[in-house]
Structures are given as C-alpha cells and as structure tokens.
Amino acid sequence: MSAPADLPFDLDSLPPAVREAFAAMQARVAGLEAQTERQDYLIAELRHALYGKRSEHLPPDARQLAFEDLETAVAEAEAVRDALVERNADGKPRRPAAKRNLGHLPAHLPRIEQVIEPAQKICPCGCTDMVKIGEDRAERLDIVPARFQVIVTVRPRYACRRCDAGVIQADTPNWLIEGGLPTEGTLAHVAVSKYADHLPLYRQCQIYGRGGVNLDRSTLANWCGTAAYHLAPVVDRMLVHLKRSDRLFMDETRAPVLDPKAGKTKTGYLWAVTRDDRGWGGDDPPAVVFTYAPGRHGRHAMDILTGFEGILQVDGYTGYDALAEPKRVGGMPLTLAYCWAHSRRKLHDIYQKDGSEIAAEGLRRIAQIYKIEATVRGRSPEERLAARQLQSAPLIADFRLWLTHQRSRISAKSRLGEKLGYIHRHWDGLQIFLTDGRVEMDTNPVENTIRPITLNRKNALFAGHDEGGRTWARMASLIETCKLNAVDPYAYLRETLTAIANGHPASRIDDLMPWAFQKPST
C-alpha cells in the first residue's frame, strides 16, 4: 500500500498493525465525507420543499409525503454518520449521546415503570449496603398496536330456595346492534378509520386479520350503515343550527359513486355548508355539514339552504346564482359574497403558463389586500371593518380602475381576457367584505373542510352506491366538526352511539352536538 503524497512519513515503514489502523481510519473518513455530502444534499432538498418558490410548491398532500420521505432519509444519513463517528480509541462502538425530544409526553398516558437496579448495592470498600439518594427518570413513548378484547356480559339468574315465586335476572343492556358482535366503541373505531384516517374497509379487514380477528368487509359496511342511520338525526340537527346563522360558506366536491346498472362510476357531489366565525371572534362554534346529492345542479344548493337567509360566501360557480334571485325558493334572496382566492388563482394560472406581466401585477395588488387582512384576523367586526375601510378600500378602488383599463386593451376571448372577465363579473360580491366585518375575503374555511374528503376519495376511489355517498356525508359531517372543535372523533362517536343506544331523548338532541362534547382531544 503506497502512502499519500502529503504524509510526512513513509507508511510502508510502519508496523503492520499501525498500517491497518491507518487504512481503517482512511476508510472511515471517506465514509464520513460521503455521508456528509448525501446529508447536505437531502437538507438542501428539504429546504427547497419548505422555502422554494411558491410556484414550485407541491399540492398539500404531495408536499407532506415529500417531507416524510426527505426527513426519513435525513435521519437515516445522520444515523449512518453517528455509527461511523461514535468509536472509542480502540475502534469499538461507543454509546452515542442521548437525543432529547422537545416537550413532554401527555400526563394522561399510563406509565409503566421499569426499575433497573445495580448488579450489587454493597459499598466498594465492603463496609455496608449503600442507600438510595436519588434517581434518574427517562420517559419514552411506546405504542401497542390495536388490541382486541371481548366484553362478556354475564346476567346471573336468581331463584328462592323456599318458594316458587319465580326467577329474577337483570335486563339485557341496550346495544346499538342488538345481538351483534360490535360494541359502540368498535363501531366508532371502524367509522373513524374509514372516514377520518382514510382506511377503506377492505384494508381494515387486513389489519384485523393480522391480529387474529377475521371480519368480512360486508360486515364492517353493515356496521357503518347502521351507525350512520342512528346518527342521521344528529347531523340533520346540526344543519338546522347552521342555517340559523347570518353568514355561511358553501362549496361542493366530487364524490364518485358506483352505478351498478351501467357498470361504471357516476359523479355525485358532497355539498359542504360551513360556519366558521373564528375570524372575527364569534360565539357560535365552527361546524360543517355535508349533504350528498347525485349531481351539481344549483337546485341541490337551493334545497339544502331552505330556511337560511343572510350572506353566503361561495366561489364563482353559476349554480349558486339562483340563490340571489327574487324568485328564490325557500327564503328571501341571499347576498352572495365571492372569493378573492379564486380570483387570485385565475391570474396565477396565467402567470405560471405565460409569465404575463399583467397577471403578475394583478397578483401583486391582491397580495397587498391580503397583507392588510392578516393584521385584522381574530379582531372584532367593528375593528375589521374600520381597518378595511381605511386601508383596503382605496386598494380595491385602484384595482377596479386597473382592471377596467386592462380589459379595454385585451381581447375578451383571450385566456387572460377570460380571467379578467371572471373578476369583473363577480365584482359586486368581491366587495362585500368592505361593508361587513364578519365577512371573509375568501372561502378558505369551507375549502379546508373539503380537503379530507379529497384524500378519502383518492384512497377509496368511489362510494359503492348513492346510499354510501349519504353515509359518507353524515360521517364526514360529524368527524370534521369534531376536528374544528378540537374534539377526539373516536371518543365523541363512541359516547354518542352509546347514548343513542340507551334511548337518549330527542328533546335533548342538542346535547349530542360535537361542539357540546366535554372531552377535548389531547
């Protein structure tokens, strides 16, 4: 083995053991350099995903997957580096320094203590036994996969030894599915796994099978349908509460449904009605109710909102237009407040594809308005309105002049002309936030509640029937409203199904609303 040119000694003149140690050290250094280079590359990729240009950002779901894989790769590279570095002088592995997580594990989790005593507690000089003067405690999070158990209900029978007065026995407890296998907790778990954690029923069957419990997918489907049936009055009551508000959000999203007669899927829709007054400190709790409909026609929105009067915040879909007309069925004409985020997306699409300077200028102007809006988030309606009138109104007026000027220069049939025309057509509704401090600039609150529906749609592909779409809507309404109110969906569904099984009175149905649940999520 020849020595590198920059060594101040002749490597061949050293003893064999020293040469071997030197070669091992060189190999370790080379490995460290390679790992450092890989780690730097991964960190750069992670930073790009976090702080790169907005135009290059992935969709939210894809971005989370990218973060997971990049962070996993970084952790792997760090582990390899530590394994190479952490060596004693003799080359043997050395225990690395402890890596501490920030924060503390929740106090409500059960603690299982493992006391590790020294091999002997006699003083090294042999004079006496040593006494305890303190201890070190370290907590680690341990996860036990889903553990199945069987609830055995025993009802002893009693009879008198002296007479034949009869036999007494306690009544059978009330169960949601009489004579069935599942407890209310099991029903809640299956529903949350499917509609909150996006695990289709067939995948749940595979997971349960690994635990030694073989359940058919049709059995789980039957359980979900039964639970949805009993929860339907709760969801219906939620919608009644929402329609008493003065201002709501509404949006719709696709819900593919299998059409058995045609042998393919058809497009159904989940219509979301959302109340979210947190932006101006309102007292009503946030909530969302989904309603399944076999199509996207505006009459479905008309039916769902029967009895609601006030301001409805929507995107520019023409199906909502009839709600603002004098001939509206089901109430007085609504005031439609339109969404600045959708207007911004129209311009952003043009800018991404064509690099249009006009689109870029429009985006810059809208960004200025959003900066002002960020400063009034959570403040009272009066404060929001005052700030908007003072700061935002002049910008909106300038935007209108700019929009009119650009539309006079650009063909209405061009792609950019169409986008500018969209903003022009919805101009009156885009200005409503300037006259009411309770109105938001966009429909983001309802779009945020729809995102989990999109993920469930990707995993489950489609619902098996229109009735499956209705079940989907009911469960999503309860689960997403739980999330909005920091309530554990499983705990809520378990307690609510138990209450229904025990004959909860209809006159007290408001006690079953998700926002009234007294056990917040941890």
N, C-alpha and C positions, 0 to 999 in steps of 0.2 A: 504494500500500500504506500503510495507516494504522498508526502506531506504537501499541503497547500503552500503556495509560494510565499505567503505573508507570515508564515510561522517563524518565530525567532530561534527554532531548534530543529534538529533532524528527527522526525518522527520515527524513522526506522531504527534509530539508535536507542529508543526507549524499550523497556521491558515489555514482553507480550501483553501482560495484564494491563499495563498503562495504555498500550495502543488500543486494546479492546475497549477500555473505558472511554478513551477519546473518540473512537468511532461511534460508540453508543451515544455519546453526548452530541456529536455532529448530526446523527440521525434524528435525535430528539429536537435539536434546534431547527432542522429542516422541516420536521413535522409541525413545530410551533409556527414557523413562518407561513406554511401552507394553510394552517387553521386560522391564523390571524388574517390572512388575505381573504379567505372564504367568509369569515365573520364580518370583515369590513364591507364586503360586497352585499351580504344579507342585510346589514344595518342600513346601508345606502338604499337598498330596495324598500325596506320598511319605512324609512324617512320619506322616500318618494311617494309611497302609498298614502302617507299621512299628510304631507305638506306639499305635494306636487300641484301642478296647475289644476284648477277646478275642472277645466275641460277634459282632463285626462282621468278624472276620478271614476272609479267603477261604481255600478249601482250598489246600494247599501248591502244587500245580501252577498253579492260577489266580493265586496270590499271586506266584509267580515271573514269570509273564507280565506281571502288573501292574507289578512292579518294573522289568522290562526296558523296557516302553514308557514309564513315567514317567521313568526315568533317561535314556533316549534323548531324550525331549522336553526335559528339563532341560539336557542337553548341547547340544542344538540352540539353545535360548534363550541359553545362555552364548556360543555361537559368534557368534550374531547381535549380541549386546551387544558382544563384543570387536571385531567388524568395525566397529561404529559408533564405538567409543571410540578404537581404535588408529589415530589420524590425526596426521600431522605438522601443523605450523603452517600449511603451505601447502595442507592438505586432502588430501594424498596418503597412501595406505595406509602404515602403519608396521609393521614386523615385530613381532608380539606377543612377550611374554616366554615363554621355554620352560616347558612344563608337565611336571614330572617325575613319573614313577610311583614309588611306594614299592617298595623291594626290588630284587632283581637278577634278570636272566634266568638260567635254569639253565645251569650250566657245561658240561653235556654237549652243548648245541646247537652245531652247526658255526657258525663265524664266517667271514663273507666280508667282507674289509676293502676299503673304498673310500677310497683316499688322495687327498685334494684338495689340490693344491699351489697356491701363489700364482701369479698370472699371470707374475710375474717375481721373481727372487730376487737382484737386484742392489741394493746399498745405494742409498737415495735420493740420496746425495751422489755416487754413481758411483765410489767408491773401490775396491770389491771385491765379490765374491759374498758373500751372507750365509750363515751356517752355522746348522744346526738346533740349537736349545737346549731343545726340549721339544715336546710335542704335546698336543692335547685329543682325547679319545676319547668318542664318544657311541654308545650301543647302542640299536637299535630292533628290535622283533620283526617279522619278515617271514614270511608264510605263503604257501607254494606249494601250490596245490590238488593233489589226488591225481594223482600222475604215474605213468603206466603204463610198464612196461618188459617186454621179452620176454627170458626166460632161454633161451639157446640152448645145449643140451647137445651137445657135439661129442665123438665117440668115434673117434679115428683107428684105422685098421686097419694092421697091420704084417705084412710077409712077408719071408722071407730071399731075398736075391739069388742065393744059390749052390745052394740045395736046395729041395725041395718039402715041407718039414716042416710047412707049414700057415700059417695066418694067426692072429695074436693081436689081441685087442681087449678093452678094459676092459668089465666088466659094466655093464649099464644101472643107473643109480642107482635106489634104491627110492623110489617115489612113492605117495602115498595113493591117487590115482586114476591107475592105470596107463594111459598113452596119452592122458590127458585134458589139458585146457588149463590148469587152475589149479595153481599152486604151493600148498604148505601155508600160506604167508603170505596168499595170495588167499582161501583157504577161511576162514582166521581173520578176515580183514577183512570178508568178507560176513556171517559169523555175528555178529561184534561190532556191525556196523552195524545188523543186524536186531534182535538181542536185547538189546543194551546201549544203542544210540543210537536205537532205535525207528524205524528206517527200513524200511518194507515193501520187499519185493524189487522191486516194480514201480517204486518211486521210485529205488532204487539203479540200475536199468536206465536210467532217465532221466539220472541223474548221469553214469554211464559213457558214455552216448551223447554227452553234451556234450564228453567227452574223446576222441571218435572211436572208441570201442570199443563195438560193438553186441552186446549179450548178451541172450538171451531170458530172461524171468522163470523159465520152467520149468527152464532150465539152472542158474540160481542156486539154485532149490529143490532140484534134484538134488544140487548140491554140499553144501547144508546137511544134507540127509538122510544123505548118505554120511559127512560129518564126525560127525553125531550117532551114527550106528551105531558108528563106531570109538571114540567117547568114552563109550559106554554102560558098559563095564566100569569106567571111572574113576568115574563117578557112582555106580554100584552099590557100589563100594568105599567111597566117601565115606559112604554111608548106613550101612554096616557100622561105620565109625569112630564115627559119631554115636550109634548105638544102644548103644555100649559106655559111654556117659556115664551118670551117675547122674541127670541132670536135663536135660530138653529142653523146647523150646517147640514148639507146633503150632498151625497156623491153615490156613484154606482160602480160596481166592478163585475167582471165576468165570473160566472160560476158554471163551467161546462157540466152538462148533465147527460147521462146516457139515455138515448132514445131507443128503447127495445124494439119498437116496430120498424125503425129504419136501420137498426144495426150499427148505428154510429152515434156520436155525441151531438147534442144541440147546445146552443148558447143560452143559458139562463143568466140571471143577474141577481146579485145581492145589493140591495139599496140600503145605504147607511144613513141614518139620521143621528147626528151627534150634537150634544150640548156640552160646551166647554167654556165656562165663564172665568177661568183662572187668569186669563189675560188682563182682566180688569177687577179682579178680586170679588167676583160674585159669590153669593151664598149657596147657590144650587150646586150640588156635586156633579162632576163630569160623568157623562154616560153616553153610550152608543147603542142603538138598536138596529139590527139588520133584518131586512124583510126579503124573502126570496120571491122573485117574480120570473115567469117564463120568458120575459123579453125586456127591452129597453124603452118601450114606448112611454111617452110622457104621462099617459093615463095611470100608470103604476105609481108615479110620484104623486099624482092627484089623489089617488085612493089612500095612500099611506099617510098623507098630510091632512086628511079630512079633519076639520076642527081646529087646525093650527092657524093662527093669524099673527103676523109680525114680519120680521126680517129673515129671509132665508139666504144664507151665503152658499153660492154654488159656483161651478165653473161655467163655461160658455155653451154648454150643451143645449141645443134648441128645445129638447124635451121639457125643460123647465119653464119655457116662455108662457105656456098657458096658465101657469100658476099666478102670473101677474096681470092677467086679463080680467076685465069686469065680469065676464061670463064664467069665471072660475067656479067649479062645483065643490062644495064642502066648506065654504067660508068666503070671507072678503078677499079681494086681490092681495097677494103678497108683494112685499118690496124685495126685489132681487138684488143682493149685493154681490158683485162679481170679484174675481180673484186676480190680484196683481201677479201672483206667482205664475199663473198660466200665461199672462201677457209676457212676462219675462222669458218663459220657456219658448214662446213663439220666436222672439228675437234671438234667443240663444241658439236655436236650431239653425237659423240663417247664418249667424256669425260662425258657428262651427263648420258649416259646409262651404260657405263662400267667403268668409273673412270680411263681411260687409262692414264698412266704417259707419254707415248709418245705423245698422243694428248694434254696433259697439257703443255708439253714442246713446242709443235708447237704453241699453243695459246700464250704462254709467248713470243716467238720470234716475232710473228706477232704484239703483243701489243707494243713491243719496236719500231717497224717501225711506228706504228700509233702515238706514242708519238712524234716522230720527225715531222710527217706530221701535227700535231696540231700546231706546232710552226711556220709553213710557210703558214698557212691558210690566204688568203687575200693578200699575198705579190706578187710581180711581178713574171712573169715566170722565169726571169733570177735568181732572188733570190731563188726561189723554187728549180730550177734545181741545183744551186750551193750547197745548203744545202743537197739535196738528194744525189748528187754525193759524198759529203764529209762524210755524216753520214749514210744515208740509204743504199748506195751501198755495203759497207762492210757487213752489216747485211744480205742483200739479198744473197750475195755470201756465207756467213756462213749457211744461211737457205738452200741453194741448196746442200751444202755438207752434212748437216744433213739429208735432205730429201733423198738423194741418199743412204746414209748409212742405214737409217731405212727401205727403200724399199727393200734393199738387205737382210734384216733379217726377213721380214714379208711376209707372203703369199699374193700375189696379189688378191687372191679370198676372203680373209677375209674382214670383214667390214672395219677395219682400213686400210687395204691394198688398198681397193677401193677408200677411201677418199684421201689417199696419192697419188694414181694414178691420181686422178682428178687434183690435184695441179700440178703434173708432166706434164700431157698432155697440160695444159694451161700455162706452164712456160714462154714461149716467150712473150705472151700477158700480163702476170703479171709484166714483167719488163719494159714495155714501159714508165711507169711514171718516170723511171730513166733517160730517154733521152728527155723528153719534159715537160717543166714546166707547160704547160697548162692542162696536163692530170691528172686526179684524181686517187686515189688509188682504188676507188670502184664506184659502180653505185648507190650510195645512193641518188643523186639528182633526178634520174628518179623514184626510188622506193618511194620517198617521195610524188611525184605527183600521184602515183597509190593508195596510202592508202585511200584517199576519195572514190575512185571507189569501193574499197573493202567494205567500210561501206555502200555505196549506194546499193551494191549487197546484203548485209545482210538484209537491210530493204525492198527492192523492190522484192527480191528473183530472179526475172528474167525479161528480156525485153519481150514484147509481140510478137515481130516479128523482123526479120533482120533489117527492116527499123527503128524499135525502137532502135536497137543497134547503128545504124548510127546517129540517133538523140542524143542518149546518148553521143556518141563520140564528136559530134560537140559542144554540150553544155558544156561538161566537159572540152574541149579544151579552150573555152573562159573563163569559170569560174576559172579554176585552173591557167591559165595565169594571170588573174586579181589578184589572191591571191599572186602569185610570185612577182607582181609589186606593191603590197600594194594599189590596186585599189578596190573600192567597186563594186562587181559584179552586184548588182542591178542597181546602178547609170549608170554603163557602158552599160548594156544591154538596159536600158530604153532610153538613149541618142542615142545609135547606131540604135536601131529599129526605133526611131523617124526619124533619119537622112535617113535611108533607105526608109521609107515611103514617105519622102519628095523628093525622087529622087536623093540621093547622087551620084555624078558621079563616074563611075567605074575608071576613070583616077586618082581619088584621094582616092582610097580604102585604101592606106597606112595610111590615117588619121584615119581610123576606127580600127587600131590595138589596142589591150588592153593596150600595153605599151605607146601608144601615148595619152591616155586619160588624161585629165588635172585636173580631180577631184579626188585626192587621198582619200583612205579610212581613216576614223577617228578612 
